[in-house]
Amino acid sequence: MKVKEGFIVKKVIDDYVVVPVGDNFMDFSSIINLNETGAFLWQCMENDITEDELVNLLSKEYEVDASEVKDDVADFIESLKNAKLLSE
């Protein structure tokens, strides 16, 4: 899975915002705010990646056990699906 093309993440002060670009420029329904962890996951998902790979990368980045972040990663992916930000 990977994030759709036509969306980028911009840092605004201490937050991150998913912003539509190109043909999606007027699609404001897909604008979402991300925290630092979400921005990290988004960056990882710019290339095709599995949920398990995301869990492993996140656990290494924040030096926590993979079991501690598994549900968070699943919730993040679900949020992106609901916002229609994942490519098919």
Beta strands, then each sheet from edge to edge (+ up, - down):
strand 1: 7-12
strand 2: 15-20
strand 3: 33-34
sheet 1: 1+ 2- 3+
end
